[in-house]
Amino acid sequence: MRETIQIENINSEDFKNQIINGVVEQMKNLSQNFTAKAEPDTLLTREETAKLLSISLVSLWSLTKQKTFPVYHIGKSVRYKKSEVLNALEQMNKCNH
């Protein structure tokens, strides 16, 4: 579906300002939507973390021992914060490139 926009009696400076204002407004909307959809930091089990990283539990244990990312103990359970795991993965990728 195409819309036809007809512009009359507008100088180039006003036209430029209208475009800039439209882009700024769209960026604000995008920013608000992104912030609203950000999920709270979730705790992952060892199995969920290994699955997220597509690695074995042995590899996850090795990375944990190397202090690649923080680990949280809740009683006898081990948990990882999803955001910290993803940040650590991002940092690992930056170091390798």
FIRO-909894 format. One record per residue: x, y, z of N, C-alpha, C in turn; residue number from 0. Coordinates in Angstrom, 2 decimals. Layout:
<recs>
+---------+---------+---------+---------+---------+---------+---------+---------+---------+-----+
:     n_x :     n_y :     n_z :    ca_x :    ca_y :    ca_z :     c_x :     c_y :     c_z :   i :
+---------+---------+---------+---------+---------+---------+---------+---------+---------+-----+
:       X :       Y :       Z :       X :       Y :       Z :       X :       Y :       Z : NUM :
...
+---------+---------+---------+---------+---------+---------+---------+---------+---------+-----+
</recs>
This chain:
<recs>
+---------+---------+---------+---------+---------+---------+---------+---------+---------+-----+
:     n_x :     n_y :     n_z :    ca_x :    ca_y :    ca_z :     c_x :     c_y :     c_z :   i :
+---------+---------+---------+---------+---------+---------+---------+---------+---------+-----+
:    0.84 :   -1.17 :    0.00 :    0.00 :    0.00 :    0.00 :    0.89 :    1.24 :    0.00 :   0 :
:    0.72 :    2.08 :   -0.99 :    1.53 :    3.29 :   -1.11 :    0.68 :    4.51 :   -0.81 :   1 :
:    1.30 :    5.45 :   -0.15 :    0.65 :    6.71 :    0.12 :    1.32 :    7.78 :   -0.73 :   2 :
:    0.55 :    8.70 :   -1.18 :    1.09 :    9.81 :   -1.93 :    1.11 :   11.01 :   -1.01 :   3 :
:    2.26 :   11.63 :   -0.92 :    2.43 :   12.81 :   -0.10 :    2.74 :   13.97 :   -1.02 :   4 :
:    1.94 :   15.01 :   -0.90 :    2.14 :   16.17 :   -1.73 :    2.54 :   17.33 :   -0.82 :   5 :
:    3.64 :   17.95 :   -1.14 :    4.16 :   19.05 :   -0.33 :    4.12 :   20.32 :   -1.18 :   6 :
:    3.46 :   21.30 :   -0.61 :    3.37 :   22.57 :   -1.31 :    3.71 :   23.71 :   -0.35 :   7 :
:    4.24 :   24.78 :   -0.90 :    4.52 :   25.99 :   -0.15 :    5.34 :   25.74 :    1.11 :   8 :
:    6.42 :   25.00 :    0.97 :    7.32 :   24.77 :    2.10 :    8.75 :   24.95 :    1.61 :   9 :
:    9.53 :   25.65 :    2.38 :   10.91 :   25.85 :    1.95 :   11.75 :   24.65 :    2.38 :  10 :
:   12.94 :   24.57 :    1.86 :   13.78 :   23.40 :    2.12 :   14.15 :   23.28 :    3.60 :  11 :
:   14.35 :   24.37 :    4.30 :   14.70 :   24.32 :    5.73 :   13.55 :   23.76 :    6.56 :  12 :
:   12.32 :   24.19 :    6.27 :   11.16 :   23.67 :    7.00 :   10.96 :   22.19 :    6.71 :  13 :
:   11.17 :   21.81 :    5.46 :   11.04 :   20.41 :    5.06 :   12.06 :   19.55 :    5.81 :  14 :
:   13.30 :   20.03 :    5.86 :   14.35 :   19.31 :    6.58 :   14.00 :   19.16 :    8.05 :  15 :
:   13.51 :   20.23 :    8.67 :   13.14 :   20.19 :   10.08 :   11.99 :   19.22 :   10.35 :  16 :
:   11.03 :   19.17 :    9.44 :    9.92 :   18.22 :    9.59 :   10.43 :   16.78 :    9.54 :  17 :
:   11.34 :   16.50 :    8.65 :   11.91 :   15.16 :    8.55 :   12.68 :   14.82 :    9.82 :  18 :
:   13.52 :   15.74 :   10.28 :   14.29 :   15.51 :   11.50 :   13.37 :   15.27 :   12.69 :  19 :
:   12.34 :   16.09 :   12.83 :   11.39 :   15.92 :   13.94 :   10.68 :   14.57 :   13.87 :  20 :
:   10.35 :   14.13 :   12.66 :    9.71 :   12.82 :   12.50 :   10.64 :   11.69 :   12.89 :  21 :
:   11.90 :   11.79 :   12.51 :   12.88 :   10.76 :   12.86 :   13.10 :   10.74 :   14.37 :  22 :
:   13.24 :   11.92 :   14.98 :   13.43 :   12.01 :   16.43 :   12.25 :   11.39 :   17.16 :  23 :
:   11.05 :   11.67 :   16.71 :    9.85 :   11.10 :   17.34 :    9.82 :    9.58 :   17.22 :  24 :
:   10.19 :    9.06 :   16.07 :   10.23 :    7.60 :   15.88 :   11.29 :    6.96 :   16.75 :  25 :
:   12.43 :    7.61 :   16.92 :   13.50 :    7.08 :   17.77 :   13.04 :    7.05 :   19.23 :  26 :
:   12.32 :    8.09 :   19.65 :   11.79 :    8.11 :   21.03 :   10.83 :    6.95 :   21.23 :  27 :
:    9.95 :    6.73 :   20.27 :    8.99 :    5.62 :   20.38 :    9.70 :    4.28 :   20.42 :  28 :
:   10.71 :    4.12 :   19.58 :   11.48 :    2.88 :   19.56 :   12.19 :    2.66 :   20.88 :  29 :
:   12.77 :    3.71 :   21.42 :   13.47 :    3.63 :   22.70 :   12.51 :    3.24 :   23.82 :  30 :
:   11.35 :    3.83 :   23.86 :   10.36 :    3.51 :   24.89 :    9.88 :    2.07 :   24.77 :  31 :
:    9.64 :    1.62 :   23.54 :    9.19 :    0.25 :   23.34 :   10.27 :   -0.75 :   23.74 :  32 :
:   11.52 :   -0.45 :   23.41 :   12.62 :   -1.35 :   23.75 :   12.78 :   -1.44 :   25.26 :  33 :
:   12.72 :   -0.31 :   25.95 :   12.86 :   -0.29 :   27.40 :   11.71 :   -1.03 :   28.06 :  34 :
:   10.52 :   -0.85 :   27.56 :    9.36 :   -1.50 :   28.15 :    9.40 :   -3.01 :   27.97 :  35 :
:    9.99 :   -3.48 :   26.88 :   10.01 :   -4.91 :   26.59 :   11.20 :   -5.62 :   27.20 :  36 :
:   12.13 :   -4.89 :   27.76 :   13.30 :   -5.53 :   28.37 :   12.85 :   -6.40 :   29.53 :  37 :
:   13.24 :   -7.63 :   29.48 :   12.81 :   -8.56 :   30.51 :   13.67 :   -8.40 :   31.76 :  38 :
:   13.08 :   -8.69 :   32.90 :   13.88 :   -8.58 :   34.12 :   15.00 :   -9.62 :   34.10 :  39 :
:   16.04 :   -9.34 :   34.86 :   17.17 :  -10.26 :   34.89 :   16.73 :  -11.58 :   35.50 :  40 :
:   16.82 :  -12.63 :   34.73 :   16.37 :  -13.92 :   35.20 :   17.54 :  -14.78 :   35.63 :  41 :
:   17.29 :  -15.62 :   36.61 :   18.29 :  -16.59 :   37.06 :   18.10 :  -17.88 :   36.28 :  42 :
:   19.20 :  -18.39 :   35.78 :   19.16 :  -19.62 :   34.99 :   19.81 :  -20.76 :   35.76 :  43 :
:   19.28 :  -21.94 :   35.56 :   19.90 :  -23.13 :   36.13 :   21.15 :  -23.47 :   35.31 :  44 :
:   21.92 :  -24.43 :   35.77 :   23.09 :  -24.88 :   35.02 :   22.67 :  -25.40 :   33.64 :  45 :
:   21.62 :  -26.17 :   33.63 :   21.14 :  -26.76 :   32.37 :   20.67 :  -25.67 :   31.40 :  46 :
:   19.92 :  -24.68 :   31.91 :   19.43 :  -23.59 :   31.05 :   20.60 :  -22.77 :   30.51 :  47 :
:   21.59 :  -22.53 :   31.35 :   22.76 :  -21.75 :   30.94 :   23.55 :  -22.49 :   29.87 :  48 :
:   23.78 :  -23.78 :   30.09 :   24.50 :  -24.59 :   29.10 :   23.74 :  -24.61 :   27.77 :  49 :
:   22.43 :  -24.73 :   27.85 :   21.61 :  -24.75 :   26.63 :   21.68 :  -23.39 :   25.93 :  50 :
:   21.62 :  -22.29 :   26.70 :   21.71 :  -20.95 :   26.13 :   23.03 :  -20.76 :   25.38 :  51 :
:   24.10 :  -21.28 :   25.94 :   25.42 :  -21.14 :   25.33 :   25.75 :  -22.25 :   24.33 :  52 :
:   24.88 :  -23.24 :   24.26 :   25.10 :  -24.41 :   23.38 :   26.41 :  -25.12 :   23.72 :  53 :
:   26.61 :  -25.33 :   25.01 :   27.79 :  -26.05 :   25.47 :   27.36 :  -27.15 :   26.44 :  54 :
:   28.29 :  -28.03 :   26.76 :   27.98 :  -29.11 :   27.70 :   28.06 :  -28.58 :   29.13 :  55 :
:   27.54 :  -29.35 :   30.06 :   27.62 :  -28.99 :   31.47 :   29.08 :  -29.00 :   31.94 :  56 :
:   29.89 :  -29.88 :   31.38 :   31.32 :  -29.93 :   31.73 :   32.00 :  -28.64 :   31.30 :  57 :
:   31.70 :  -28.16 :   30.10 :   32.28 :  -26.90 :   29.62 :   31.81 :  -25.73 :   30.47 :  58 :
:   30.54 :  -25.75 :   30.85 :   30.01 :  -24.70 :   31.71 :   30.73 :  -24.70 :   33.06 :  59 :
:   30.96 :  -25.88 :   33.61 :   31.66 :  -26.00 :   34.89 :   33.08 :  -25.44 :   34.76 :  60 :
:   33.72 :  -25.74 :   33.64 :   35.07 :  -25.24 :   33.40 :   35.08 :  -23.71 :   33.31 :  61 :
:   34.15 :  -23.14 :   32.58 :   34.05 :  -21.68 :   32.47 :   33.74 :  -21.05 :   33.82 :  62 :
:   32.93 :  -21.72 :   34.61 :   32.59 :  -21.21 :   35.94 :   33.83 :  -21.20 :   36.83 :  63 :
:   34.63 :  -22.26 :   36.77 :   35.87 :  -22.33 :   37.56 :   36.86 :  -21.24 :   37.13 :  64 :
:   36.83 :  -20.87 :   35.85 :   37.71 :  -19.82 :   35.34 :   37.17 :  -18.42 :   35.67 :  65 :
:   36.04 :  -18.40 :   36.34 :   35.38 :  -17.14 :   36.72 :   35.04 :  -16.29 :   35.50 :  66 :
:   34.58 :  -16.96 :   34.45 :   34.17 :  -16.25 :   33.25 :   32.95 :  -15.39 :   33.52 :  67 :
:   32.06 :  -15.90 :   34.35 :   30.91 :  -15.12 :   34.79 :   30.56 :  -15.53 :   36.21 :  68 :
:   29.92 :  -14.61 :   36.94 :   29.59 :  -14.89 :   38.34 :   28.58 :  -16.02 :   38.46 :  69 :
:   28.70 :  -16.73 :   39.53 :   27.76 :  -17.82 :   39.83 :   27.12 :  -17.49 :   41.17 :  70 :
:   25.87 :  -17.84 :   41.31 :   25.12 :  -17.58 :   42.53 :   24.67 :  -18.90 :   43.13 :  71 :
:   24.87 :  -19.05 :   44.41 :   24.46 :  -20.27 :   45.11 :   23.23 :  -19.97 :   45.96 :  72 :
:   22.20 :  -20.74 :   45.73 :   20.98 :  -20.64 :   46.53 :   20.80 :  -22.01 :   47.16 :  73 :
:   21.18 :  -22.11 :   48.42 :   21.21 :  -23.42 :   49.05 :   22.22 :  -24.28 :   48.32 :  74 :
:   21.78 :  -25.43 :   47.84 :   22.66 :  -26.30 :   47.07 :   22.55 :  -26.04 :   45.56 :  75 :
:   21.66 :  -25.15 :   45.18 :   21.45 :  -24.85 :   43.76 :   22.45 :  -23.82 :   43.26 :  76 :
:   22.80 :  -23.95 :   42.00 :   23.70 :  -23.01 :   41.33 :   22.88 :  -22.27 :   40.28 :  77 :
:   23.02 :  -20.94 :   40.26 :   22.29 :  -20.14 :   39.28 :   23.22 :  -19.12 :   38.63 :  78 :
:   22.86 :  -18.73 :   37.42 :   23.59 :  -17.72 :   36.67 :   22.59 :  -16.65 :   36.24 :  79 :
:   23.01 :  -15.38 :   36.27 :   22.17 :  -14.31 :   35.76 :   22.31 :  -14.27 :   34.25 :  80 :
:   21.17 :  -14.29 :   33.57 :   21.18 :  -14.33 :   32.12 :   21.94 :  -13.15 :   31.52 :  81 :
:   21.73 :  -11.96 :   32.05 :   22.40 :  -10.77 :   31.51 :   23.92 :  -10.87 :   31.67 :  82 :
:   24.37 :  -11.42 :   32.79 :   25.82 :  -11.55 :   33.01 :   26.43 :  -12.59 :   32.10 :  83 :
:   25.70 :  -13.66 :   31.84 :   26.19 :  -14.70 :   30.92 :   26.31 :  -14.12 :   29.51 :  84 :
:   25.28 :  -13.38 :   29.07 :   25.32 :  -12.80 :   27.73 :   26.40 :  -11.73 :   27.62 :  85 :
:   26.57 :  -10.93 :   28.67 :   27.64 :   -9.92 :   28.66 :   29.01 :  -10.57 :   28.60 :  86 :
:   29.21 :  -11.65 :   29.36 :   30.49 :  -12.36 :   29.35 :   30.76 :  -12.95 :   27.97 :  87 :
:   29.74 :  -13.48 :   27.35 :   29.87 :  -14.04 :   26.01 :   30.27 :  -12.95 :   25.02 :  88 :
:   29.64 :  -11.79 :   25.15 :   29.97 :  -10.66 :   24.29 :   31.42 :  -10.23 :   24.49 :  89 :
:   31.86 :  -10.17 :   25.74 :   33.24 :   -9.79 :   26.03 :   34.23 :  -10.81 :   25.47 :  90 :
:   33.88 :  -12.09 :   25.58 :   34.74 :  -13.13 :   25.03 :   34.88 :  -12.97 :   23.53 :  91 :
:   33.78 :  -12.63 :   22.85 :   33.81 :  -12.46 :   21.40 :   34.63 :  -11.24 :   21.01 :  92 :
:   34.58 :  -10.17 :   21.82 :   35.37 :   -8.98 :   21.52 :   36.86 :   -9.27 :   21.65 :  93 :
:   37.21 :  -10.06 :   22.64 :   38.63 :  -10.40 :   22.84 :   39.17 :  -11.27 :   21.72 :  94 :
:   38.33 :  -12.09 :   21.13 :   38.76 :  -13.01 :   20.08 :   38.85 :  -12.34 :   18.71 :  95 :
:   38.33 :  -11.13 :   18.59 :   38.35 :  -10.46 :   17.27 :   39.27 :   -9.30 :   17.27 :  96 :
+---------+---------+---------+---------+---------+---------+---------+---------+---------+-----+
</recs>
